[in-house]
Amino acid sequence: MSDSPETRGRIPLPVALVTMAIFLGAMKIPSFRPLGARSLALMLPLGVTWAGVVKLRDAHPLLLRAGVVLGALIVLWAELMSLRVFFGVDALALEPSVVRTGALLLGLGSLALETIAARRSLRVRVSAWLGIALGFAAYLASAAPPQRDGELALVFVAALTGLWGGGFAGLVLGALGARLATPSKPPTAQA
């Protein structure tokens, strides 16, 4: 795989194929649905966060470390919700408003990270990737543990909510922050 800026951060083909195999296996084999749904619930926040943070590889080391720390916090935040909903870990139960406030604060951190990267002339779109994981966690915050047959549907709806809610919001707000942070070039005089 090439290491150009355009392909950096894309999910490698083997990871995408394994994820698709788990999802399709969970759809077609009823006895595999709970295991497939739980696997996807744990892999989704980790995968999208990794895809976002790896885009900072060429950034200043301090910016890269900040991205890794922010990514780790986002994965932890999203996995807490997955563990509560899909694995029944009641010790991790937080109020939905606390989860959404935490997701909002982490989202603001990702916007700040993207704005600083844009100031350094890096177009990373990290807020969109991290927003998917945060939207996933925000949706699961108020979800009740599903019935055995409803786990895959809950993962699918949470993933779509993360994609269209958190991902789209991160994309739009990150692009706005990058646009505001990028110094404008003075107009050149034409002779």
SULSULDA-V725817 format. One line per field, one symbol per residue. ss: DSSP state (@ for helix, = for strand, . for the rest). phi: phi as a letter, one per 20 degrees, with the letter a starting at -180 (. if undefined). psi: psi as a letter, one per 30 degrees, with the letter a starting at -180 (. if undefined). Layout:
ss = ???
phi = ???
psi = ???
This chain:
ss = ............@@@@@@@@@@@@@@@@.@@@@@@@@@@@@@@@@@@@@@@@@@@@....@@@@@@@@@@@@@@@@@@@@@@@@@@@..@@@...@@@@@@@@@@@@@@@@@@@@@@@@......@@@@@@@@@@@@@@@@......@@@@@@@@@@@@@@@@@@@@@@@@@@@@@@@@@@..........
phi = .fdfgfefnfffgffffffffffffffedgfegffffffffeegfffffffefffegefggffffffffffffffffffgfffffedmeffefdfgfffffffffffffffffffffffemdddlffffffffffgffffgdeegffgeefffffffffffffeefffffffffffffffeffeeffefee
psi = klhlfefkfkkleeeeeeeeeeeeeeefjeffeeeeeeeeeeeeeeeeeeeeeffgeglkeeeeeeeeeeeeeeeeeefeeeeeeffgjffgklkeeeeeeeeeeeeeeeeeeeeeeefghkjfhfeeeeeeeeeeeeefegklkllefgeeeeeeeeeeeeefdeeeeeeeeeeeeeeffkkkkkkkkk.
